[in-house]
Amino acid sequence: MAAASTHAVKSAGRVLDIFELLGAEPEGLSAAQISTKLGIARSSTHALVQTLVARGYVRPEGPDAKRFTLGAPLVQLGLSVTDRLELRTVARPVLERLVAAWHETALLAIADGEAGDILYVDKIVSDRFGFRTDPRFDARRPPHTHSLGKALLAAAGDGLVEALADAKGLDAVTPFTIVDADALDRDLRRTRERGYATDEQEAVLGVCCVGAPIRDHTSRLVAAISLSTIREYYRPDLTGPAVRDAAIEISRAMGWDGNGERLYAPEPAAQDSLRDADVARTPASART
């Protein structure tokens, strides 16, 4: 088992070496040149290159297709990282102002395209009260359990709650988690009406938050923001509109041309972006 693991790690390292080498060679290289420059056996180089070609990460070039360059999927991955960095850069000053005004913890999160969970990409912690309500960056939470996920679900339009319930279930995280699909639908309708989602101890006991979605220049749902605090200091009627307005400000900085009335409009780009987050790929009968 140890030998197999070592081999897998070595192969992964060689793939990264190929990416880095081809990244410095815009005209491309042949398999023989890759083998020579990296000191890898030609048979191993051929196998690695053909695997990468099959996945689109490397593409053959030239009349004889014997030179190889980096493929489009790598460009797409790079753009994804760039978009995420731009999102954090744009959102950070707005979140800082929210924390300064309300003395609550601000979070920025995205939907995981594989699992459909919410992933945290930035946070600003308020230390005014001497306690913290922020999750770890590596924490993963189902979208129906907190204001960030519910803001995204509400903005994506109808139909996703049923898909989410069928694919992953509406499991309880606390006694306050909404686990009934009809009740969650009603909650999302209220979110659209007032412009912000709420989490009243649904993800963490004693912690409440309000959240709103962020769109980009294509109206795609790219993230959500929230303010969280402990139950005793929870003021959704005040902080909810502030978070909604902050989400609109960040969205406009990302190129969106909408307003508060369109923040939760079921636009096709928004529905596609959240459906891509895999709320409905795995039927409930296949879950283990």
C-alpha positions in Angstrom: 0.0 0.0 0.0 2.8 2.4 0.8 4.5 1.7 -2.5 1.3 2.4 -4.4 0.8 5.7 -2.5 4.4 6.8 -3.3 3.8 6.0 -7.0 0.6 8.1 -7.0 2.3 11.0 -5.4 5.2 10.8 -7.9 2.7 10.7 -10.8 1.0 13.8 -9.5 4.3 15.6 -9.2 5.2 14.7 -12.8 1.8 16.0 -14.0 2.5 19.3 -12.2 6.0 19.4 -13.7 4.5 19.0 -17.2 2.0 21.8 -16.6 4.8 24.1 -15.4 7.1 23.2 -18.3 4.4 23.7 -20.9 3.4 27.0 -19.3 6.9 28.3 -20.1 6.7 27.0 -23.7 3.9 28.8 -25.5 4.9 27.1 -28.8 4.6 23.6 -27.2 6.9 20.7 -26.8 7.0 17.1 -28.2 6.7 14.2 -25.8 10.3 13.4 -26.4 11.3 17.0 -25.4 9.2 16.8 -22.3 10.8 13.5 -21.4 14.3 14.9 -21.9 13.7 18.2 -20.0 12.1 16.5 -17.1 14.2 13.4 -17.0 11.2 11.1 -17.2 11.2 7.9 -19.1 9.6 8.2 -22.6 7.0 5.5 -21.9 5.9 7.3 -18.7 5.9 10.7 -20.4 3.7 9.3 -23.3 1.2 7.8 -20.8 1.0 11.0 -18.8 0.6 13.2 -21.8 -2.1 11.0 -23.4 -4.0 11.0 -20.2 -3.9 14.8 -20.0 -4.9 15.1 -23.7 -7.9 12.8 -23.1 -9.0 15.1 -20.3 -8.3 18.3 -22.3 -5.7 19.7 -20.0 -3.1 19.3 -22.8 -3.8 19.6 -26.5 -1.8 18.4 -29.5 -0.5 21.2 -31.9 1.1 21.4 -35.3 0.4 19.6 -38.6 1.6 16.3 -37.2 0.0 16.8 -33.7 3.3 16.0 -32.1 3.7 19.2 -30.1 1.7 19.7 -27.0 0.4 22.9 -25.3 -1.8 23.6 -22.3 -5.5 23.1 -22.9 -8.5 25.3 -22.2 -9.6 23.6 -18.9 -6.5 24.9 -17.2 -7.3 28.4 -18.4 -10.8 28.0 -17.0 -9.4 26.8 -13.7 -7.1 29.8 -13.6 -10.0 32.2 -14.4 -12.0 30.6 -11.6 -9.2 31.4 -9.1 -8.9 34.9 -10.5 -12.6 35.5 -10.1 -12.5 34.3 -6.5 -9.6 36.6 -5.7 -11.4 39.5 -7.4 -14.5 38.8 -5.4 -12.6 38.9 -2.1 -10.9 42.1 -3.1 -14.2 43.8 -4.0 -16.1 42.5 -1.0 -13.5 43.2 1.7 -14.0 47.0 2.2 -17.8 46.6 2.2 -17.6 43.8 4.8 -15.2 46.0 6.9 -17.8 48.8 6.9 -20.5 46.4 7.9 -18.5 45.2 10.9 -17.6 48.7 11.9 -21.2 49.8 11.8 -22.9 46.8 13.5 -20.1 45.2 15.5 -21.0 41.7 14.2 -18.9 39.1 12.3 -19.1 39.3 8.5 -18.7 36.2 6.3 -18.2 35.8 2.5 -19.0 32.4 1.1 -19.5 30.5 -2.2 -21.4 27.4 -3.1 -19.1 24.3 -3.7 -19.7 23.2 -7.2 -19.2 19.5 -6.3 -21.0 19.0 -3.0 -23.4 21.9 -3.0 -22.2 22.9 0.5 -21.2 26.4 1.5 -17.5 27.2 1.6 -16.2 30.3 3.5 -13.7 32.4 1.5 -13.3 35.4 3.8 -14.4 36.7 7.2 -14.0 39.7 9.4 -14.4 39.0 13.1 -15.8 41.5 15.5 -14.3 41.4 18.9 -16.5 44.0 20.5 -18.3 41.5 22.8 -15.4 39.2 23.5 -16.8 36.2 21.7 -16.6 34.8 18.3 -19.4 33.4 16.1 -17.3 32.7 12.9 -16.9 29.2 11.6 -13.5 27.7 10.6 -12.6 28.2 7.0 -12.7 24.5 6.3 -16.2 24.1 7.8 -18.8 22.8 5.3 -22.5 23.4 5.9 -25.5 22.4 3.9 -27.2 25.4 2.2 -30.6 25.0 4.0 -29.0 25.4 7.5 -27.9 29.1 7.4 -28.6 32.5 5.9 -25.8 32.3 3.3 -27.1 29.2 1.7 -30.8 30.2 2.0 -30.0 33.6 0.4 -28.5 31.7 -2.6 -31.4 29.2 -2.7 -34.0 32.1 -2.6 -32.2 34.0 -5.4 -32.0 30.9 -7.7 -35.8 30.6 -7.9 -38.3 27.9 -7.4 -37.6 24.2 -7.7 -34.3 23.9 -6.0 -35.7 23.0 -2.5 -37.3 19.8 -3.9 -34.2 18.9 -5.8 -32.0 19.5 -2.7 -34.3 17.5 -0.5 -34.3 14.6 -3.0 -30.6 14.7 -3.6 -29.1 15.3 -0.2 -32.0 15.5 2.3 -32.8 18.3 4.7 -30.9 17.0 7.7 -31.1 18.8 11.1 -28.0 20.4 12.4 -29.7 21.9 15.4 -33.2 21.5 16.8 -34.0 24.8 14.9 -32.9 23.6 11.4 -35.7 23.7 8.9 -36.1 20.1 7.7 -39.5 20.3 6.0 -39.4 21.2 2.3 -42.7 23.2 2.4 -41.5 25.1 5.5 -38.2 25.9 3.7 -40.1 27.1 0.7 -42.1 29.5 2.8 -38.9 30.7 4.5 -37.4 31.4 1.1 -40.5 33.3 -0.1 -40.1 35.6 3.0 -36.5 36.0 2.1 -37.4 37.3 -1.3 -40.0 39.7 0.1 -37.7 41.4 2.6 -34.4 41.1 0.7 -32.4 39.0 3.2 -32.3 35.5 4.6 -32.2 34.6 8.3 -30.6 31.9 10.4 -32.1 31.7 13.9 -29.8 29.1 15.5 -30.4 26.8 12.6 -26.7 26.0 12.0 -25.1 26.7 15.5 -27.0 26.9 18.8 -27.0 30.4 20.2 -25.8 32.0 16.9 -28.1 33.9 14.5 -27.3 35.7 11.2 -28.7 37.5 8.2 -27.5 37.0 4.7 -27.9 38.1 1.0 -26.7 36.9 -2.4 -24.0 38.4 -4.7 -24.3 38.4 -8.5 -21.7 39.1 -11.2 -22.0 40.9 -14.5 -23.9 38.0 -16.0 -26.4 37.9 -13.1 -24.8 34.6 -12.0 -24.9 33.9 -8.3 -21.3 33.9 -7.3 -21.4 34.2 -3.5 -23.3 35.4 -0.4 -22.5 37.6 2.6 -23.8 37.5 6.1 -23.6 39.2 9.5 -23.7 36.8 12.5 -24.0 37.4 16.2 -25.3 35.6 19.3 -29.0 35.3 19.9 -29.1 38.0 22.6 -27.8 40.7 20.2 -29.7 39.5 17.1 -31.4 42.5 15.3 -32.5 41.2 11.9 -34.9 44.2 11.2 -31.8 46.5 11.4 -28.9 44.3 10.1 -30.9 42.5 7.4 -31.5 45.6 5.2 -27.8 46.6 5.8 -26.6 43.2 4.5 -29.0 43.4 1.6 -27.7 46.8 0.6 -24.1 45.7 1.0 -24.7 42.7 -1.2 -26.1 45.0 -3.9 -23.0 47.2 -3.6 -20.7 44.3 -4.0 -22.7 42.9 -6.9 -22.5 46.2 -8.8 -18.8 46.4 -8.2 -18.7 42.9 -9.9 -20.4 44.4 -12.9 -24.1 43.7 -12.1 -26.5 46.4 -13.2 -29.5 45.4 -11.1 -31.2 46.8 -8.0 -33.0 45.5 -4.9 -36.0 44.4 -6.9 -33.8 42.2 -9.1 -31.6 40.8 -6.4 -33.8 37.7 -6.0 -35.2 37.6 -9.6 -35.1 34.1 -11.0 -32.9 34.9 -13.9 -31.6 31.9 -16.0 -28.0 32.6 -15.3 -28.7 32.5 -11.6 -30.6 29.3 -11.7 -27.9 27.6 -13.8 -25.1 28.7 -11.5 -26.6 27.2 -8.4 -27.9 24.1 -10.1 -24.3 23.6 -11.1 -23.5 23.4 -7.4 -24.9 19.8 -7.5 -28.0 20.0 -5.4 -29.7 17.4 -7.6 -27.1 15.1 -9.2 -27.4 12.2 -6.8 -30.8 10.6 -6.1 -31.7 10.0 -2.5 -31.8 6.3 -3.1 -28.1 6.3 -4.0 -26.9 8.1 -0.9 -25.0 6.0 1.7 
